[in-house]
Amino acid sequence: MDPDTVIFTIEHLIESYKKAKGLGVDFFPKHKKDSFDQLAGTEELREQIENGWSKLQIEASWKKDLIWYKAIRKKYLLYPDFE
């Protein structure tokens, strides 16, 4: 991987939220909540962060949907799966 590549993770998002909250800053201001929710595809991620969920808890909440997605996806693969 290129050393200049920046990887943004859930941990960064959670940490930024906590720092903003500690400073009294609204990390998800009302007029921006819809934008974040739209980018995330649902309000669920924002709500999980606001409710103090950990990275592991958030990732675990995706497990069922990822299993479903991977099963559907297999029908359309042109090459063997990488997993």
N, C-alpha and C positions, 0 to 999 in steps of 0.2 A: 504494500500500500504506500502511496505517495506520502512522505512525511509532512507535507503541507495540507493534506486532507484533514478536514475537521469533521469529526463524528459527533453528532448531537444525539444523546440518549435520553431515555425516560428519566434516568438519574439526574441529568442536567436540568430537565424541566422541573422535577420535584424540588431540587436544591434551589433553583431560581425562585420558585413559588415561595418556599420557606423563607428565603432571604428577603423577598419583597414584603411578605407578611410581617416579618420581624421589624421591618422599617416602617410599617404602617401603610405600605403601598398596595393598592388593589391590583394584583397581578392579572386578574381577569375582570377588568372594568365592564360594567353592563353593556356598553356599546361595542365592546370587543368580544364578549362571550360568544355571540352568534358566529363571529368570524372564526374563532378557535374551534368551536363545535363543528362548523362546516368543514374546516380543514381536517379535523380528526374523524369526521363522518358521523359523529354522534356527540351528545353531551356527556356520555358516560365517562370518558377519560378525564375531562375537566372535573366532574363531580368526584371521581375517585381521588384525584390529587387534592381537591379542596377538603375531602374527608380524611386525609392523612394516610391513604393507602401506600404501601411500599411498592418498589419496583417488582418484587416477586409476586405480590398480591395482584398487581395490575396484569402482569404477564400471565398468571394463572387464570385470570378471568377471560383471557383470550383463547385458552386451550381448546374448548369445545368447538368454537367457530373455526379455529385453524385446522382441526382434524377434519371438519366438514369440508372446508375449502380445499384441502389437499386431496381429499377423495374425489371431489368434482374435477379438480385440475388435472388429475391423472388421465382422464379421458382425452384431453387435448394436447398432451405432451408429444412432441415430435421425436424426442430423444429420451434415453433412460433418465429417470429422476436422479438427482444428485444426493439424495438422502440414503 
